[in-house]
Amino acid sequence: MIRTFLFLALWSSGLLLAQNKGSLVSDSKGKPMLLGKTDISVINTDNFKWFKSNYDAYLVNDRVIAKIKDSLNKYNIKVFYGTWCGDSKRELPKFYKTIEQADFNMGNLEMIAVDRKEDAYKQSPNGEEKGLNIHRVPTFIFYKDGKEINRIVEFPKQDFERDILNIVSGQRYFSNYRIVGYLNKLLNENTVEELRPNIMQFAASFAEFTIGSRELNTYGYKLLRSNQIQKALFVFELNVKMYPYKPNVYDSMGEAYYTLNKFEEALENYDKVLELKPNDKNALAMIEKIKKKFN
């Protein structure tokens, strides 16, 4: 009787939410968006028709599935995704169908939907992503005995069946954007001041393994949006050393300096953007914005 009364009180006050249903909100364009811990019942709905269409279109490799069935259930999996993200829309249904066909225990699957707003960039309401270096979505993290074993970032190297087989069979497997993982470890174990003298050495050794300037740029913005500004600035500086001919790396540096109220340095970088890309709308707008501060 007491338990029933408590249940009704919580329900009527809106404090009791269905487990793993997350929050259904609208994004800046008025489109439905999920946030927080979710399960498939709230994704596979009319709000997100892309899930069913991409799920149905994906042909699973049964031969490889048979090889991962026994091993996969020794793992727990965390998935970070965005219902607003094109890569998540494409890859999440494929991943879910793959592990479903492998008879994975879905009780060992945790799915977390992250935000896209500038002040909550790739973050979830309860912060499940903290400390996990979620710089791109979707990210699929495989745990065994509570320890991260490996992850698939954004998209598989081959396909989900073969990538998962490599992970659960202990084969050599490197996820996409491996330099971000290495750099994140460096920044967690050292101060920016300790790392800066080696920036040219990092630039020379990292350039061979990065997937263009966007790799570190996205990571830098993740740091910037989570208020780790000095780390973000270091990453943007490193990206400039690696890709000095790309206007977007100077645009990012300009934004980081602007955030620090270092307007002279911000102007220098936006001017560099215009050298490489004349009439860039964002650079022109930011230069005008900065100049108004001094009028």
Backbone torsions as a table, in degrees:
resi	resn	phi	psi	omega
1	MET	NA	-46.4	178.4
2	ILE	-64.2	-41.5	-179.9
3	ARG	-63.3	-41.2	178.9
4	THR	-64.1	-42.4	179.7
5	PHE	-62.7	-42.3	179.6
6	LEU	-64.6	-41.0	178.8
7	PHE	-59.9	-47.4	-178.2
8	LEU	-65.6	-36.3	179.9
9	ALA	-66.3	-43.7	179.1
10	LEU	-66.8	-40.7	-179.7
11	TRP	-63.1	-45.9	-177.5
12	SER	-68.2	-27.7	-179.7
13	SER	-85.4	-5.5	179.0
14	GLY	81.1	9.2	-178.1
15	LEU	-86.5	-17.8	-178.9
16	LEU	-98.9	115.7	-179.5
17	LEU	-113.1	149.1	176.3
18	ALA	-62.5	135.6	-176.2
19	GLN	-60.7	133.1	175.6
20	ASN	60.9	27.8	175.0
21	LYS	-93.0	-15.5	179.6
22	GLY	64.5	-164.2	177.3
23	SER	-117.3	130.6	175.6
24	LEU	-98.2	112.8	-177.8
25	VAL	-126.9	-179.7	175.6
26	SER	-109.9	139.0	176.8
27	ASP	-82.2	-172.8	-175.3
28	SER	-65.0	-18.3	179.0
29	LYS	-99.7	6.6	178.7
30	GLY	81.4	9.5	180.0
31	LYS	-89.4	148.7	-179.4
32	PRO	-65.3	141.6	-178.9
33	MET	-144.0	135.8	176.5
34	LEU	-93.9	147.7	175.7
35	LEU	-138.0	139.4	175.5
36	GLY	90.5	-167.4	-178.4
37	LYS	-67.4	131.2	-176.7
38	THR	-137.6	168.1	169.0
39	ASP	-131.2	178.6	-171.3
40	ILE	-65.8	-23.2	-176.3
41	SER	-65.8	-25.9	-180.0
42	VAL	-97.7	-9.9	177.0
43	ILE	-92.4	-42.7	-177.7
44	ASN	-83.4	67.0	-177.8
45	THR	-136.0	176.0	178.9
46	ASP	-65.2	-21.1	177.2
47	ASN	-67.3	-27.4	-176.0
48	PHE	-132.4	67.0	-174.8
49	LYS	-63.6	-21.0	179.0
50	TRP	-60.2	-28.0	-177.0
51	PHE	-64.5	-52.2	-177.0
52	LYS	-64.8	-42.3	-177.3
53	SER	-64.5	-41.6	179.4
54	ASN	-76.0	-31.2	174.8
55	TYR	-63.5	-49.2	-177.6
56	ASP	-65.4	-32.5	-175.5
57	ALA	-77.9	-17.8	-174.2
58	TYR	-83.6	127.7	178.6
59	LEU	-99.4	115.2	-177.3
60	VAL	-81.6	140.8	177.8
61	ASN	-83.5	99.3	-175.2
62	ASP	-62.6	-32.2	-178.2
63	ARG	-64.2	-42.5	179.4
64	VAL	-75.1	-36.0	177.5
65	ILE	-55.4	-40.8	-179.0
66	ALA	-61.8	-27.5	-178.1
67	LYS	-81.2	-19.7	-177.0
68	ILE	-103.5	-9.0	-174.3
69	LYS	-57.2	-45.8	-174.9
70	ASP	-70.4	-35.5	-173.5
71	SER	-87.1	-31.0	-169.8
72	LEU	-62.2	-35.1	-176.6
73	ASN	-74.9	2.8	172.0
74	LYS	-85.6	-1.3	-174.1
75	TYR	-116.1	155.5	164.8
76	ASN	-108.4	147.8	-176.7
77	ILE	-129.3	132.9	171.2
78	LYS	-111.8	134.2	179.1
79	VAL	-121.1	124.9	172.6
80	PHE	-108.8	128.4	-174.9
81	TYR	-149.7	169.8	175.0
82	GLY	-131.2	128.6	178.2
83	THR	-68.4	-12.1	177.9
84	TRP	-93.1	-7.6	-168.8
85	CYS	-96.8	126.2	-179.5
86	GLY	-60.1	-39.8	179.0
87	ASP	-66.0	-39.2	177.8
88	SER	-65.4	-41.3	179.6
89	LYS	-61.7	-36.2	-179.1
90	ARG	-78.8	-43.5	-169.0
91	GLU	-92.9	-34.0	-176.2
92	LEU	-59.2	-45.4	178.0
93	PRO	-61.5	-37.3	179.0
94	LYS	-64.1	-45.2	-179.1
95	PHE	-62.4	-46.7	-177.2
96	TYR	-62.3	-42.5	179.8
97	LYS	-64.2	-37.1	-179.4
98	THR	-63.6	-50.8	-177.5
99	ILE	-72.1	-29.1	176.1
100	GLU	-64.2	-44.3	178.8
101	GLN	-66.6	-24.8	177.9
102	ALA	-86.3	9.1	178.9
103	ASP	59.1	37.4	178.6
104	PHE	-68.1	140.6	177.0
105	ASN	-72.7	104.5	-175.3
106	MET	-66.2	-10.7	172.8
107	GLY	-68.9	-16.5	178.0
108	ASN	-99.7	12.8	178.6
109	LEU	-108.8	128.3	176.8
110	GLU	-119.4	123.8	-177.3
111	MET	-116.4	126.6	-176.9
112	ILE	-126.2	121.4	178.1
113	ALA	-90.7	131.3	-177.0
114	VAL	-109.4	165.2	-173.7
115	ASP	-88.8	167.4	176.3
116	ARG	-120.0	-6.8	-177.8
117	LYS	-63.9	151.9	-176.0
118	GLU	-58.9	-39.2	-177.4
119	ASP	-85.3	1.2	177.6
120	ALA	-142.6	41.2	-171.9
121	TYR	-61.5	115.1	-179.9
122	LYS	54.7	38.8	176.3
123	GLN	-118.5	153.1	175.8
124	SER	-104.9	157.1	-176.6
125	PRO	-56.9	-34.2	-177.7
126	ASN	-101.0	7.0	172.6
127	GLY	72.7	27.9	-179.7
128	GLU	-62.4	-19.9	-176.9
129	GLU	-83.4	-10.0	-174.1
130	LYS	-61.8	132.5	178.7
131	GLY	79.4	1.6	-175.7
132	LEU	-107.9	2.6	177.7
133	ASN	54.0	54.5	176.7
134	ILE	-88.0	92.1	-177.3
135	HIS	-104.9	-16.4	175.7
136	ARG	-139.7	147.5	176.6
137	VAL	-126.8	146.2	3.3
138	PRO	-78.5	153.2	171.6
139	THR	-127.3	129.0	-177.1
140	PHE	-115.1	111.9	-175.3
141	ILE	-107.2	128.8	-178.6
142	PHE	-103.4	124.5	179.7
143	TYR	-115.3	145.7	173.1
144	LYS	-138.0	125.4	-177.1
145	ASP	54.3	38.5	176.0
146	GLY	80.0	1.9	-177.3
147	LYS	-114.7	136.3	176.2
148	GLU	-66.7	128.4	179.8
149	ILE	-98.2	-43.0	179.6
150	ASN	-169.6	177.3	178.7
151	ARG	-151.0	153.8	171.1
152	ILE	-108.9	123.1	-174.7
153	VAL	-110.8	119.8	174.3
154	GLU	71.9	-53.0	178.9
155	PHE	-156.3	154.5	-178.2
156	PRO	-72.9	157.3	176.8
157	LYS	-68.3	-42.9	176.8
158	GLN	-112.9	-79.7	170.4
159	ASP	-149.2	170.2	-174.5
160	PHE	-62.9	-37.3	-178.7
161	GLU	-60.7	-49.6	-177.2
162	ARG	-72.6	-37.2	177.9
163	ASP	-63.7	-44.4	178.4
164	ILE	-64.1	-39.9	177.9
165	LEU	-59.0	-43.2	178.6
166	ASN	-62.2	-39.8	-177.7
167	ILE	-69.4	-50.6	-173.5
168	VAL	-76.8	-16.4	177.1
169	SER	-96.8	4.5	175.5
170	GLY	75.8	19.5	179.0
171	GLN	-76.6	162.0	177.5
172	ARG	-65.8	119.4	-177.6
173	TYR	-144.2	126.3	175.8
174	PHE	-117.3	126.5	179.2
175	SER	-73.3	167.8	173.9
176	ASN	-61.8	152.8	176.1
177	TYR	62.0	44.1	-176.4
178	ARG	-65.7	-27.9	179.3
179	ILE	-65.5	-35.3	177.0
180	VAL	-61.4	-42.6	177.9
181	GLY	-60.9	-42.7	-179.7
182	TYR	-67.9	-43.0	-179.5
183	LEU	-66.7	-37.9	177.3
184	ASN	-60.9	-39.9	177.6
185	LYS	-64.2	-42.6	178.7
186	LEU	-60.7	-43.7	-177.8
187	LEU	-70.5	-25.8	177.3
188	ASN	-78.8	-26.2	-174.9
189	GLU	-101.8	-10.1	-177.8
190	ASN	-138.9	157.5	174.0
191	THR	-81.3	160.6	176.7
192	VAL	-60.6	-38.8	179.9
193	GLU	-62.5	-34.9	178.5
194	GLU	-72.2	-31.6	-176.1
195	LEU	-85.1	-30.2	-171.1
196	ARG	-57.5	-38.5	179.0
197	PRO	-59.8	-18.9	-177.9
198	ASN	-101.9	14.2	-171.1
199	ILE	-63.0	-37.6	179.3
200	MET	-68.9	-35.5	177.2
201	GLN	-66.1	-42.4	176.8
202	PHE	-61.3	-44.7	-178.3
203	ALA	-59.3	-43.5	-178.4
204	ALA	-66.4	-39.7	-176.0
205	SER	-83.5	-29.8	-177.1
206	PHE	-79.5	-31.1	-171.1
207	ALA	-56.2	-34.7	-177.6
208	GLU	-66.0	-25.3	-171.1
209	PHE	-109.7	-5.3	-179.7
210	THR	-84.9	155.9	179.0
211	ILE	-99.3	64.9	179.9
212	GLY	78.3	177.7	-175.0
213	SER	-68.3	-21.6	-178.5
214	ARG	-66.2	-24.8	-176.2
215	GLU	-61.5	-55.6	179.9
216	LEU	-76.2	-27.0	179.9
217	ASN	-61.7	-46.2	179.0
218	THR	-62.7	-42.9	178.6
219	TYR	-62.4	-42.6	178.8
220	GLY	-60.8	-40.7	178.6
221	TYR	-68.0	-33.8	176.3
222	LYS	-61.9	-41.3	177.5
223	LEU	-67.6	-42.2	-178.9
224	LEU	-63.0	-44.5	-177.9
225	ARG	-70.4	-21.5	176.5
226	SER	-96.5	16.5	173.4
227	ASN	67.9	24.4	172.5
228	GLN	-97.7	67.9	-164.7
229	ILE	-68.9	-41.3	-179.0
230	GLN	-64.9	-39.8	176.6
231	LYS	-65.4	-41.7	178.8
232	ALA	-60.5	-43.8	-179.2
233	LEU	-63.0	-39.3	177.5
234	PHE	-62.7	-43.2	179.9
235	VAL	-64.1	-42.3	178.6
236	PHE	-65.4	-39.4	177.2
237	GLU	-61.3	-43.5	178.7
238	LEU	-61.7	-40.7	179.7
239	ASN	-64.9	-36.0	176.4
240	VAL	-63.7	-40.5	178.6
241	LYS	-64.6	-34.8	-177.1
242	MET	-82.1	-34.0	-175.4
243	TYR	-132.7	64.9	-175.3
244	PRO	-68.6	-9.8	-178.7
245	TYR	-99.1	4.7	-178.4
246	LYS	-101.7	121.2	-179.0
247	PRO	-64.5	-29.1	-176.0
248	ASN	-66.5	-26.6	-178.9
249	VAL	-70.9	-34.0	177.3
250	TYR	-75.3	-34.2	175.7
251	ASP	-60.3	-42.6	179.0
252	SER	-66.6	-41.4	176.5
253	MET	-60.7	-42.2	179.2
254	GLY	-60.0	-42.0	-179.8
255	GLU	-66.9	-39.0	179.4
256	ALA	-64.7	-44.0	177.9
257	TYR	-65.1	-38.0	177.7
258	TYR	-61.5	-40.9	178.5
259	THR	-61.5	-33.1	179.0
260	LEU	-85.4	3.1	-176.7
261	ASN	62.9	26.1	174.0
262	LYS	-96.8	80.3	-168.3
263	PHE	-73.3	-32.8	178.8
264	GLU	-63.5	-45.5	178.0
265	GLU	-66.0	-36.6	177.7
266	ALA	-62.5	-44.1	179.0
267	LEU	-61.6	-39.8	179.1
268	GLU	-59.2	-41.1	-178.4
269	ASN	-74.5	-37.5	176.6
270	TYR	-68.5	-33.2	173.9
271	ASP	-63.3	-37.6	178.3
272	LYS	-65.4	-37.5	175.5
273	VAL	-56.4	-45.7	-176.9
274	LEU	-68.9	-28.1	174.3
275	GLU	-62.8	-40.0	-177.0
276	LEU	-87.9	-28.0	-177.8
277	LYS	-142.4	81.7	-178.4
278	PRO	-56.1	141.7	178.3
279	ASN	69.7	21.1	174.2
280	ASP	-61.2	121.8	-171.7
281	LYS	-63.8	-41.9	-178.6
282	ASN	-67.6	-42.5	179.8
283	ALA	-63.3	-43.1	178.7
284	LEU	-62.0	-42.2	-179.1
285	ALA	-66.3	-40.8	-179.2
286	MET	-69.9	-37.7	177.5
287	ILE	-62.3	-43.5	178.2
288	GLU	-63.9	-40.2	179.6
289	LYS	-63.2	-41.5	-179.5
290	ILE	-69.7	-42.1	-179.1
291	LYS	-62.3	-34.0	179.4
292	LYS	-64.2	-26.4	179.9
293	LYS	-67.4	-22.3	-176.2
294	PHE	-103.9	3.1	178.5
295	ASN	-94.1	NA	NA
